[in-house]
Amino acid sequence: MGLLVVLGEAVRVGDFALGGATVIPAEDPAAVRRSWDGLPDDVAMVVLTEQAAAALEGHGAARARILRIVLAS
């Protein structure tokens, strides 16, 4: 079973740790892309804030196997 990661602004993602998700705060587009590139190989799904999803548009095609879900605002 793969890991669930939640990636985005700290204020929006912090509470997901209570549910057992791996939370990766990233406050700007460059931090989002660095965090995405550094994800472990066993990540299966990433929940992204809208800003994080926008930062990844056109980035990370090598990780196409990871399911991306975008949080509604």
Summary of the structure (lengths in Angstrom):
residues: 73
radius of gyration: 11.0
end to end distance: 28.5
largest distance: 30.9
contacts: 191
relative contact order: 0.26
helix: 38%
strand: 27%
